[in-house]
Amino acid sequence: MVSFNSLLAGTLLTVSLSLRSAAFPYGHQFVRGVNLAGWLVLEPWITPSLFENTGNDQIVDEWTFAQYQDTDTALSVLKNHWDTFITEDDFSQIAKAGLNLVRIPIGYWAFEPGQGEPYIDGQLPYLQNATVWARNHGLQIIIDLHGAPGSQNGYDSSGQRLSSPQWHTNQANVDRTEAIIVQIAELFVGDQDVVSAIEPLNDPAGYMGEEVLKVVRQYYQNSYGLIRNEQPNGALVLLHDAFQEPHYWSGFETPPQAEDVAMDTHSYQIFNDQVGRTFEQHTQAACELSSTFSQFNLWVIVGEWTPAYTDCAKYLNGRGIGARYDGSYPGSTSVGSCEGMTGTGDTFSQDYKTNLAKYWDAQTITFEKSTKGWVQRTWKTESAHEWSYQAGLQYGWIPPDASHHNYPQICGGT
Ligand SMILES: *[C@@H]1O[C@H](CO)[C@@H](O)[C@H](O)[C@H]1NC(C)=O
């Protein structure tokens, strides 16, 4: 009887898992989504008030947020933020906008706060509840490990702003990260109908060269094996391109060595001297991206991009750091004034809103032509509305249905 029961249970389990794992056909059904950035990992430019309210200029990321405040104070602010910044109502609005996916950044400290590290945890139950909300509203989730021990890029969005990222320098950091990937794959094994993609690491600093890239390649291969161990027919494994050109990844994790792997590439024209392009040049460059994307061997999802064409949003380059656009960023040369380029949508001119709409279309049209999906950064911001999908809907530069284009000929048509 015992063996009969377990056989029966095993059969039922297999049936229910295989039904669930078939939920989202990546590569065949197009992804239109938004990042839920600044929710379970703080980013100063998304919620400047949380940082300014501390009254402490040294608080520039989630690490220092916990380090330089009384723990009870920091925890109560974080808890209130987790409870209110994103709720089920956001999932409902996202689905109504014709989107089918959310990418949710989360830091390693939600899973395993390290000894002697100041981080405050408590994010994980929110991620778990988000799977319920996603199911209720027909949305898919990419769980995106946005912060790894030691920081994989030194950006404040990794939890820790550092001039020199440390993740790759110490195998113990990588081992801890792999253990978290196992935890994620295990925790969400029953939720594959919504948690249909896992991204083992966001934005590793591949531009630092081979010392980083060799660690990233090995980590990606290991993560793939660890995820498939837990989920044999499970989540898509989404690999950030580590800022490398398509040819760098040629043949990497392609079938038959790996199945259901896709590349995440991030598309911005503002974090270097490209910020100096005219509006027409930005739009044209977006239209021309098809030729790059089509060179990837793997499916490509543009996991971050924005209709913003300046870096004017306050704290975008870090709290207390200026913008390249107006020359207030160290070493930059002014292109123009940030006046009117960031803030709330009610302060934007009609011309500016028209440009945001055109640039949004140039990018989505290009992505729809040459990739398997796009995920805008980000759904919501306190004040930098040029980045906010929700504000774009409200003020009209983003169409009410995500598959619609107001300027279908912006890239010349086909
Ligand atoms: C998750 O959802 C349950 C059921 O609605 C609720 O009781 C619980 O407080 C939620 N957890 C968090 C962390 O919000």
The ligand as an SDF file (V2000), in Angstrom:
LIG
                    3D

 14 14  0  0  0  0  0  0  0  0999 V2000
    0.6360   37.9160    2.8390 C   0  0  0  0  0  0  0  0  0  0  0  0
   -0.7300   37.6740    2.5860 O   0  0  0  0  0  0  0  0  0  0  0  0
   -1.4470   37.1790    3.7090 C   0  0  0  0  0  0  0  0  0  0  0  0
   -2.8430   36.8430    3.2410 C   0  0  0  0  0  0  0  0  0  0  0  0
   -3.4690   37.9810    2.6880 O   0  0  0  0  0  0  0  0  0  0  0  0
   -1.4210   38.2130    4.8240 C   0  0  0  0  0  0  0  0  0  0  0  0
   -2.1030   37.7300    5.9540 O   0  0  0  0  0  0  0  0  0  0  0  0
    0.0340   38.5020    5.1800 C   0  0  0  0  0  0  0  0  0  0  0  0
    0.0870   39.5560    6.1460 O   0  0  0  0  0  0  0  0  0  0  0  0
    0.8050   38.9230    3.9420 C   0  0  0  0  0  0  0  0  0  0  0  0
    2.2110   39.0620    4.2710 N   0  0  0  0  0  0  0  0  0  0  0  0
    2.8570   40.1830    4.1240 C   0  0  0  0  0  0  0  0  0  0  0  0
    4.2810   40.1730    4.5140 C   0  0  0  0  0  0  0  0  0  0  0  0
    2.3390   41.2040    3.6940 O   0  0  0  0  0  0  0  0  0  0  0  0
  1  2  1  0
  1 10  1  0
  2  3  1  0
  3  4  1  0
  3  6  1  0
  4  5  1  0
  6  7  1  0
  6  8  1  0
  8  9  1  0
  8 10  1  0
 10 11  1  0
 11 12  1  0
 12 13  1  0
 12 14  2  0
M  END
$$$$
